[in-house]
Amino acid sequence: MSIQSHHIKLAKLQESLVKVLLFSCAAVCVLITLGIIGVLAEETFQFFREVSLWEFFSGTRWAPLFEPRHFGIWPLFCGTALITLGACAIGIPIGLGIAIFLNEYASPRFREWLKPALEVLAGIPTVVYGYFAVKTITPFLQGLFDNVEVFNAASAAIVVGIMVVPMIASLCDDAIRSVPRTVKEAGYALGATKFEVTSQVVIPAAMSGLVAAFILALSRALGETMAVTLAAGSTPRMSLNPFESVQTMTAYIVQVSLGDTPQGTIEYQSIFAVGSLLFILTLGFNLLAYQLVKKYRRVYE
């Protein structure tokens, strides 16, 4: 009996240690997030002690490194939005199409070949994508259109769209594969074609996972740094012309972080203000994705 009691106590101790270890892993993630928020908040507060919120959110000129200084965030926001929306317009249809093809039309042998190819595409460093945009995509666009600058938003949007394709395809593939086979068979039993079953049965049933994939791709494109820094240039301007050089919020952070800007100056603090806005936008998209996933799960479950 004493030996059995000893084993029971030892098992309880091991269970407690495992519980503490797992809780510590979760707590580390929370503490890191709180630390990031704290650093951003402290420097952002110092920035807004010298720059008014009205100037930051209503100004149309961004020039914190030159005299006279201007801190209107709209040029950076417009450049970021132009590239992000362009990348999603390219990456989402292609990624969704690949996922549908893999699940509904591709043979098992072709699927085994295409999936590793997508993984290789996802493993390419982002700086390589940036060089690919400058050396390949931009000359191609210059051959098709006039007045295409060397650094332009279109090249950045195309290359970021290519970058998010593997992620979208993989997540959409998992979402479509999670649809029960009985749901598809019910569609075929009613005389529907493969395309009708895919578009009217499978896609609506997998909508929660698809929406999450799309929002995640949007957040990924929003936070891309090196590829857009190399491809889009560093000219903050409010323009809808995709063939002009623009600057994104992430590219500005890189520009200042790699320079000789002294710590504690308004120029240095401006990157934290931009980073805080980027953090809020990304958080908002993630919360939107969470709400949309809950909505579609409630509808289709």
C-alpha positions in Angstrom: 0.0 0.0 0.0 2.8 2.4 0.8 4.5 1.7 -2.6 1.2 2.4 -4.3 0.7 5.6 -2.4 4.3 6.6 -3.3 3.5 6.1 -7.0 0.3 8.1 -6.7 2.1 11.0 -5.1 4.8 10.8 -7.7 2.3 10.8 -10.5 0.5 13.8 -9.0 3.8 15.6 -8.7 4.7 15.0 -12.3 1.2 16.2 -13.4 1.7 19.4 -11.4 5.1 20.0 -12.9 3.7 19.5 -16.4 0.9 21.9 -15.6 3.3 24.5 -14.3 5.6 24.0 -17.4 2.7 24.4 -19.8 1.3 27.4 -18.0 4.8 29.0 -18.1 4.9 28.6 -21.8 1.6 30.3 -22.2 2.6 33.0 -19.7 5.8 33.8 -21.7 3.8 34.6 -24.8 1.5 36.9 -22.8 4.5 38.6 -21.1 6.3 39.1 -24.4 3.2 40.7 -25.9 2.8 43.0 -22.9 6.4 43.9 -23.1 6.1 44.9 -26.8 3.0 46.9 -26.0 4.8 48.6 -23.1 7.8 49.6 -25.2 5.6 50.9 -28.0 3.3 52.8 -25.6 6.2 54.5 -23.8 8.0 55.8 -26.9 4.7 56.7 -28.6 3.6 58.7 -25.6 6.9 60.7 -25.7 6.3 61.3 -29.5 2.8 62.6 -29.0 4.0 65.0 -26.3 5.7 67.0 -29.1 3.4 66.1 -32.1 -0.3 66.6 -31.9 -2.7 63.8 -32.7 -4.5 66.1 -35.1 -1.3 66.7 -37.1 -0.4 63.0 -37.1 -3.8 61.8 -38.3 -4.8 64.6 -40.6 -1.5 65.7 -42.1 -0.8 64.8 -45.8 3.0 65.2 -45.7 5.5 62.9 -44.0 9.0 64.4 -43.6 10.3 63.8 -40.1 13.9 63.7 -41.2 14.0 67.1 -42.9 13.4 70.7 -42.0 10.7 71.8 -41.6 9.4 68.5 -40.2 6.0 67.2 -41.0 4.3 64.2 -39.3 1.2 63.5 -41.3 0.8 59.7 -41.5 -1.4 59.6 -44.5 1.4 59.2 -47.2 2.7 56.1 -45.4 -0.8 54.8 -44.8 -1.7 55.2 -48.5 1.5 53.4 -49.6 0.9 50.6 -47.2 -2.8 50.2 -48.2 -2.0 50.4 -51.9 0.6 47.5 -51.7 -1.5 45.5 -49.2 -4.7 45.6 -51.2 -2.8 44.9 -54.5 -1.1 41.9 -52.9 -4.4 40.5 -51.6 -6.0 41.0 -55.0 -3.3 38.9 -56.5 -2.6 36.3 -53.8 -6.1 35.5 -52.6 -7.7 34.4 -55.9 -4.5 32.4 -56.8 -4.2 30.8 -53.4 -7.9 29.9 -53.2 -7.7 28.5 -56.8 -4.8 26.3 -55.9 -6.5 25.0 -52.8 -9.7 24.1 -54.8 -7.6 22.5 -57.5 -5.7 20.4 -55.0 -8.8 19.1 -53.3 -11.3 18.7 -56.1 -9.4 18.3 -59.4 -5.8 17.3 -58.9 -4.7 13.7 -59.0 -3.1 12.3 -55.8 0.3 12.1 -57.6 0.1 15.7 -58.8 -0.9 16.8 -55.4 2.1 15.2 -53.9 4.3 17.2 -56.3 2.6 20.5 -55.9 2.5 20.7 -52.1 6.3 20.5 -51.6 6.7 23.1 -54.4 4.5 25.5 -52.4 6.5 24.9 -49.3 9.7 25.7 -51.1 8.1 29.0 -52.3 7.2 29.8 -48.7 10.7 29.2 -47.5 12.4 31.7 -49.8 13.8 34.7 -47.8 11.8 37.9 -48.3 14.9 39.9 -49.3 15.2 37.5 -52.3 11.7 38.4 -53.3 12.7 42.1 -53.1 15.6 41.5 -55.5 13.3 39.5 -57.8 10.9 42.4 -57.9 13.6 44.9 -58.8 15.4 42.8 -61.3 12.6 40.9 -63.0 9.1 42.3 -62.3 10.0 46.0 -62.7 11.7 45.5 -66.1 8.7 43.5 -67.2 6.3 46.2 -66.2 8.5 48.9 -67.9 8.2 46.9 -71.1 4.4 46.9 -70.9 3.7 50.4 -69.6 5.2 53.9 -69.9 6.4 56.0 -66.9 7.1 53.0 -64.6 9.6 54.1 -62.0 12.5 51.8 -61.0 10.9 51.5 -57.5 7.1 51.3 -57.7 4.1 50.0 -55.8 3.0 47.6 -58.5 6.2 45.5 -58.3 6.0 45.4 -54.5 2.3 44.4 -54.6 3.0 41.6 -57.1 5.9 40.2 -55.2 4.1 40.3 -51.9 1.1 38.7 -53.5 3.3 35.9 -54.7 4.7 35.6 -51.1 1.3 35.1 -49.5 0.1 32.5 -52.1 1.6 29.5 -50.3 0.1 30.5 -46.9 -3.3 31.1 -48.4 -3.2 27.9 -50.4 -2.2 25.9 -47.4 -4.8 27.3 -45.0 -7.6 27.2 -47.6 -6.6 23.6 -48.4 -6.9 22.6 -44.7 -10.3 24.4 -44.5 -11.7 22.7 -47.6 -10.4 19.3 -46.6 -12.2 19.7 -43.2 -15.6 19.7 -45.0 -17.2 16.2 -44.3 -17.3 14.0 -47.4 -20.9 13.3 -46.7 -21.7 17.0 -47.5 -20.1 16.6 -50.9 -21.8 13.3 -51.6 -25.2 14.9 -50.8 -24.6 17.5 -53.4 -23.7 14.9 -56.0 -26.7 12.8 -55.1 -28.9 15.8 -56.0 -27.4 15.8 -59.5 -25.0 18.7 -59.1 -21.8 19.0 -61.1 -18.3 19.1 -59.5 -18.2 22.9 -60.0 -21.6 23.4 -58.5 -20.7 21.2 -55.5 -17.4 23.1 -55.0 -18.9 26.6 -55.4 -22.3 26.1 -53.7 -21.6 23.5 -51.1 -17.9 23.1 -50.2 -16.9 26.8 -50.3 -19.8 28.0 -48.0 -19.2 25.1 -45.6 -15.5 26.0 -45.3 -16.1 29.7 -45.2 -14.9 30.2 -41.6 -11.5 28.8 -42.4 -11.3 30.6 -45.7 -12.1 34.0 -44.1 -9.4 33.3 -41.5 -6.9 32.6 -44.2 -7.8 35.8 -46.1 -7.5 38.0 -43.0 -4.2 36.3 -42.1 -2.9 37.0 -45.6 -4.0 40.6 -45.3 -2.1 41.0 -42.0 1.0 39.3 -43.5 1.0 41.6 -46.4 0.4 44.6 -44.1 3.5 43.8 -42.0 5.9 42.8 -44.9 9.1 44.7 -44.6 12.2 43.8 -46.7 10.5 43.0 -50.0 8.5 46.3 -50.0 11.5 48.3 -48.8 13.5 47.1 -51.8 10.7 47.1 -54.4 8.6 50.1 -53.5 11.3 52.6 -52.7 11.2 55.3 -49.9 9.2 58.2 -51.3 6.2 58.9 -49.0 3.4 60.3 -51.2 -0.3 60.1 -51.4 -0.9 58.5 -54.8 -3.1 55.9 -56.4 -0.6 55.4 -59.2 0.9 51.9 -58.8 3.8 52.8 -61.0 5.2 55.4 -58.7 7.6 55.0 -55.8 5.9 55.0 -52.4 6.9 54.2 -48.9 5.1 51.9 -46.4 5.0 52.1 -42.7 7.4 49.2 -42.3 9.8 50.6 -44.9 10.0 53.9 -43.0 10.8 52.0 -39.8 13.6 50.2 -41.6 14.9 53.5 -43.0 15.2 55.1 -39.6 16.4 52.0 -37.7 19.3 51.5 -40.1 20.4 55.2 -40.0 22.3 57.3 -37.5 19.2 58.7 -35.7 20.0 59.3 -32.0 17.9 57.7 -29.4 15.4 59.9 -27.7 14.9 62.3 -30.6 11.6 63.0 -32.2 12.8 61.2 -35.4 13.6 58.1 -33.3 10.3 58.2 -31.5 8.4 58.5 -34.7 9.1 54.9 -35.7 7.4 53.8 -32.5 4.4 55.9 -33.3 4.2 54.3 -36.8 4.8 50.9 -35.2 2.0 51.4 -32.7 -0.4 52.3 -35.6 0.7 49.2 -37.5 0.2 47.1 -34.3 -3.4 48.5 -33.9 -4.2 47.8 -37.5 -3.0 44.3 -37.4 -4.8 43.7 -34.1 -8.0 45.1 -35.6 -7.8 42.7 -38.6 -7.1 39.7 -36.3 -10.2 40.6 -34.1 -12.2 41.0 -37.3 -11.1 37.6 -38.5 -12.1 36.1 -35.1 -15.6 37.7 -35.3 -16.1 36.5 -38.9 -15.0 33.0 -38.1 -17.5 32.9 -35.2 -20.2 34.2 -37.5 -19.7 31.7 -40.3 -19.3 28.8 -37.9 -22.6 29.7 -36.3 -24.2 29.8 -39.7 -22.8 26.6 -41.2 -22.6 24.3 -38.2 
